[in-house]
Amino acid sequence: PYIDVNVPFPGSHPLESLREVIEPIEDEIATIPDVKGINAHASSGSANIGVRFDWDVDIDIKKMEVREAIERARPDLPETIGHISIRGETDGGSSQVLAGRISAERNLSESWDLLDRRIGRPLERIKGVARVDLYGVEQQQVRIDLDLDALRRHGIDAEEVLQTVNAANQDVDAGVIRGDVVRYEVRTLTRFQSADEIAALWVGHEGLRVADVAKVELREPRLDYGRHLDRSFAVGIDVYKEPSANTVEVVDRALERIEEIKADPQLEGINLLIWENQADAIRNSLSGLRNAGIYGGILAIAVLHFFLRRFRTTLIVATAIPFSLLVTCGAMYALGSQFNVLTLLGLMLGVGMLVDNAVVVIENIHRYESMGKPAPEAARLGVRQVALAVVASTATSIIVWSWLFVSERNEMVI
């Protein structure tokens, strides 16, 4: 179980993010029980903290405890940090089910709104999809670049400009006005709607505006990384599923929606390529296990017939294989268990043990028949004589492969 904490810290240096953001949060998170490890990454403009826990914890409860720890650390955090996002997953980033690239002949670096509205949000509305991340394109931001010479010339410091902008960018509840019949709730809507409104804001006591001491503009943040497809600039896209969702079903629904998105006239000239598909990997694993079981069963029957030279004895073993698998699948269905790579691997191992035990038992029964015993008595004596050895052998295999039960308990859903 893994929890990822992302803290936006605009305009910060990595060392500043380390001292003012990561260290206070790490100190509080370290007090949470069952923490196995804490990893942190500081970069320009953001800080990321990853927390790993023991396998037997409830990830939802730990998310609440991490959120409480961050609230305890908040008084020590800078005022300029953005919204802190907390995301919990099992086995790190295993919930990513699709990865791809979006490219076009035109420049997509200024197309965040289009890509988010026509690609990201439609995919997020699919049942089972937790989130969709776009890389290589960012939402436009208002940048206020202060002119230090102008600030000195007018005797204004940067803190005064910041406080003026923050104080003006608020919606205030002004109370209620009651008439004879009607009651009016009064609010002031003063949040900025454009960069020009910020530039025209009065600051200081000399009739100055923000535009006189700073340059205000709406633009995309500068990217320090890039992705390419066919030697052209591209935008990365990753689709993540919910922890309890079925990977194959989510991917199939997402691919259907992607085909609809490709036909969108607003996305003409934009190519969407999916190059990593977790559903295909799961299907290939299941197909490989299924084929291994089928071919292994056929080969086992052929080899048995070659050595035993008795069709009836071989038929008994061949009948026991599908019968035991059907009984096991019925028990799994009744218990609410799920089919995944581990359960199918267990079934394949069970087939191998079944053939071994069946050969030992049948050969011993045949030995008693060759001694002149009637078939019912030969079956009773033959089974009784080797029962302890067969049970001991099977119990040994169960102990060796008991880790499968632990893995199945961790619900590796496919």
N, C-alpha and C positions, 0 to 999 in steps of 0.2 A: 504493500500500500504506500502511496506516494502523494504528497500534497505540494502543489506549486504555488508560490506567492509572487506576484509581479507588482512592483511598486514604480509607477512613472514618476520621474524626478526631472522635469524639463530644465535644460540648461546646465545640468550638473556635470562635474568631472567624475571619472570612476572612483578616484580616491575620496572625493566628497561623498559619493553614494555609499562607499564602504563605511566611512566614519559616522555619518549622520543618519543612515537608513538601515544598513545591514546589521551593524553591531547592536543597536538597541533592540531590533526585532529578534535577532538571534538569542540575546540574553533572556528574553521572555519565552520564546519557543522552547528553549532548552529545559525549562521547568516542567514541560508537559510529560506525563508518564508514557512509557513505551516508545520513546524516540530512539531510533537506531542510528540515525546520522543526519547531519545538516550540511547541505551544499549551497554555496552562494556564488553569485556572479554579478559583478558590478561593471556597468558600461556607461557610456555617455548618455545621460538622459533617463536612465532606468536602473533598477536593481531587481535581481531575481533570487529567490530563496527556495530551495527544495528540501522537503522534510520527509524522511523515510521512517516507517513504523514497523513493528512486529506484524507477523502474518495474521494473528488472531484478533486484531483490532477492528472496530467498526469505523470505516473511513468517514462516514457522515458525522459521527460524534467527534472524531478528531478534527474535522473541518471546523466545527463549532469551537473547539478548544483553541485551535490556531487563530480563529477570528477573535476570540476573547484575548489571547495573548497580544495580538496586534493592537487591540483597543487599549490595553494597558501600556503599550509602548508609544501610542500616538502622541501623548504630551511631549515626548522627547523628539518627535519627528519634525522636519521642516514644514512650514505652512504651505509651501509651494508644491508639495507632492500631489499627484492626481489620485484618481480612484484606484484603490488597491483591490486587485482581483485575486481570488483564492479558488483554486481548482484542485479537486481530488480525483485520483485515478488509482487503479490497481495495476501493478507491474509497470509503473512509469508510463511511457507513451504508447502502450500496447493498444490503446483505443483508436489509434489512427487507422482508418480503413481505406482511404483513397488519397493519392497524392498525384499532382499533375502540374501542368504549365499552361498559362494563357498567353498567347502571343498575337501580334498583329503587325501589319505593315506600318501603321502609325504608332506614335509614341503613347504608351499606356501609363506613363508616370503621373499624368494628371487626370486619370479616369477612375479614381477610387469610387466616387459616387455611382458611376455607371456599373462598374463591376460588382460592387456590393449590392446594388439594388436589383440587378438583372441576373446575377449568378450566385452571390453569397447568400442572400436572404431566401431565395427559392429553395436552395439546398438545405438551409437551416430549418425550414418548415416541414421537412420530411420526418415522418415518425421514426424515432430511434437515433436521429442525428443530434449530437450534443452541441457542436459548433463547427463553423467553417472559418479557417484562417487564410487571409491573403497576404503574401509576402512580396516585397518589391514595389509596392504602391501604398501610399499613406494618405490619410484624410488631410485636407488642407487645414492649416493652423494660422492663427493671427500672430504675427511676429512684431514685437515692439523693440526696435533697436535704438537704444538711447545714444544721444550725441553728448559725449562727455564734455566737450568744449562749451556747448550751449548750456549744459547744466551748471558749469562753473560760472559762466558769464551772467546767468540770471540768479545765481545763488540758490539753486534747488538741488536736492539730492535725489538719488534714484528711489529711495524708500518712500519719499513723498509722492512721486509719480505712481509707484505701485499701489500705495494705499488709496490714492484718488481713483485709480481705475477699478480696483476691487470694490470700493464703496459705491461706485456708480453702477456696477454691474449686478444689481440685486433687485428682486421683486419683493416689495414690502406689503404686508397686510396692515392696512390703515384703520381697521376696525369696522364697525357697523353703524349705519344711519337708519334710524327707525322713524317711519312715518306713521300716519294714523292706521293704515292698512298694510302697507308694503314695507319690507325691511330690505335695505341695500347693503351689501357687503362691498367694502371699498378696498381696492388693491392698486398699488402703483406698479405698472409694468415698465421697468427701466433697464432691462437687460439689453445689451448691445445686439443689434441686428446686422451690422456691417462694420468693416474696418474704418470706414469714413467717420462713423459716429465716435469711435475711440479717438481718432485723430482730432476731431473737433471739440473734445472734452476740455473744459477749463481746468487749469492746474496752477497752483501758486496764487500770489496776490498781485501780480503785475499784468493781469489780463492776458496771460499766456495760455496757449493751447498745447495739448500733447504733441501735435504736429510740429510745434516750434522747437521742441527739445528732443524729438525722437522721430524715427521713420516707422510708420505703421503700414503693414501690408498683409494681405491674405495670400499664402503660398504653401506649397507642399514642403514638408521638412526635407532637409538634405539627407539622402540615403548614403550609408557607408558600406553597402553590400549590393550585389546584383545577381540576377539569374538570367540565363539565356536558353533559347531553344532554336536549333538550327542556325546558330551564330547570330541570332537577333535577340534584342532585349525581350524578356518575358517576365510574367508575374507568376509566382508560385501559389498554388492552392492546395490546402490539406483539409480533409473531411474527417471529423472525429465522431465516433458513435457513443451513445450512452452506455454505462457499464453493464446494464442488464439487457441490452438489445442484442439481437442475433446479427452477427456480422454479415452473413450471406444475404439475409433479407434486407438489411440496411443498404448494402452495396447495390443490390439489384434495383431497389427503389431509386437510389441516387443516380444510377446509370440511365434509368428511364427518364428521369428529370433532366439529366444532362443532354440527352438527345432532343428533348423539347427546347432546352435553352439554345442549342446550336441553331435551331430554326427561327430564333427571335430576330426580327428585322433590325432591331436596334443594335444587335451585336454583329452585323454584317462586316466581314473582313477580320473578325476576331476568331482565332483558333483555340480550341480547348482540347488539350491532349492529356489523357489519364495514363500514366506510365507505371503506377504502383497500385495493385489491387489485392487487398488481403483476402477477398472472397475466392479469387483464383488459387491462391496458395492453400487455402483450406480445402477447396474442392480437389486439388491435386493430391494433397495428403490423404484425404479420405479415399480417393480413387486408388491411390497406391496401396493403402492398407486393404481395401476391398479386394483388389486383384491379387495381392499377396495371399490373402485368406483363401480365395477360390483356387488359385493355382497350387497353393500348398496342400489344400485338401485333396485335390485331384492327384497330385504326385504321391501323397501319403497312401491313398487307396491303391494306386498302381503298384507302389513298392510293396505294400502288404500282400497284395494278391500274388506278386512275383515270388515272395518268400513262403507264404502260407500255402499256396496252390489249392486253396479251398474257397470256392465262391461264396458259400453260405457264411463262413467266418468273416470274410472280407465285407460282405453285405451288412453284417451286424455292426461292424465298426463304421462303415459309410453312413448307415442310418443314424447312428448315435451322434455324429457331428452336427447335422442340421437340427436334430431334435434338441440337443443341448443348447444350441444357439437360440432357438425359438423360445425355450423355457427361460433362458437368461434375459432375453429382450422383453418377455412378458413381465418378469420380475422387475426389471428396470422401469418399465412403463408404470407398473403399479406403485413403485416407490417414488415416482416423479423424477427419476434420474435423466440426464441428458446425454445424447450421443456426441462425443467429441473425439479428438485424436487419441486421447489417453484411454477412453473406454473401449474404443475399437482395438487399440493395441492390446488391452487386457483380454478381449475376446479372442484375438489371434493366439495369444499365449495359452489361453484356455483350451483352444483346439489342439495345440501341440501336446499339452498334458493329458487331454482326453484320449488321444490316439495311443500315447504311451501306456496309460493305465488299461485301456481296453485290450491292447495286445497281451499284456501280462495276464489279465483275468481270463481272456478267452483261451489263451494257450494252456493255462492250468486246467480249465474245464475240459479242453480237448484231451489232455493227458489222462484225466480220470475216465473219460469215455473210452479211450484206448485200452484201459485196464478192465473194461467190461461193466462199468457202472452204468445204470440207467441215466438218461439225460437229466431228469430233475435232480437226482442225487448228485450227479457229477457237477451240476451247476452250483448246488448248495455247498458241497465240499470244496470245490475249486475256488469259489469266492471267499469262503471263510478262511482258507489257508493263506491267501495273499492279501486279505483285507487290511491287516495292520501295516504291511509294507507299502501298499498303495496309499493309505491315508497318511502315513509318515512322509512319503515322497511328495504328496500334494501339499501337505502342511508346510514343508520346507520351501516349496516354490512360493506359497502365499507369503511366508515371512520375508523371503528375498525381495518380492515385488510389492511389499506393503506400502511403499512410497506412492504407489498409484492411488491408494485410498486417500492419502493426504492431499495429493494434487487434485483429485476429483472434488475433494471437500472445498478447495479454493475456487471452484466453479469457473474453470476455463471454458467459457461459453463460446460456441461457434455459431 
